[in-house]
């Protein structure tokens, strides 16, 4: 097996620490400390940090150094607008031409959402524990990833990978998820899947747009509530499911190999 370049190792390590919340928004990123943790020189770590800066995960602050970027309200809204444009177009383009394997996977991911909802309903909890939350995120993100991958537009996939649209949205600090959110996501996914199966391009596009717009409204309402209450009190760091993070990285690596 080919050895992963040191710059790539450093990139994946720092990226995972950011998306898991281990390196939280606003915290300083120490090039020297990371190099020591990884047991490598500062050069590959510096190159990895530059790549993360291009992707918007970190930023340079004069007289302070590199810090983990924190999305403001406008940036969060922009990310959802990018998702809406890319994913609604993809849903329209793949409607009626998905493989049986893709359709089976989408159907399975819908069932997983339903299972998560039932588990929450049967429990004594009103909101997700970390394990159930990860199951929800994996099923939700997986559904969108299958559709994006089926589109086959390498440039579009590269844009999604570079901007980390999906990962930034799901790694953003949010309020606890509840049964209502699961039910809403499940219903949207079933509607989208139905139109993809039927080959109704316009309705597939419409329901994907409505789904992302509804998610955007919830995210912005949550952001506003957190600001009113104080970020530290209402925030809840969420990790990006590892398997989906790897898929995003594979998209990027595959595109890089073609250049």
Buried (B, 14 or more C-beta within 10 A) or exposed (E): EEEEEBBBBBBBBBBBBBBBBEBBBEBEBBBEEBBEBBEBEBEBBBBBBBBBBEBBBBEEEEEEEBBBBBBEEEEBBBBBBBBBBBBBBBBBBBBEEBEEEBBEBBBEBBEBBBBBBEBBEEEEBEBBEEEBBBBBBBBBBBBBBBBBBBBEBEEBBBBBBBBBBBBBBBBBBBBEBEBEBBBBBBBBBBBBBEBBBEEBBEBBBBBBBBBBBBBBEBBBEBBEEBEEEEEEEBBBBBBBBEEBBBBBBEBBEEBEEEE
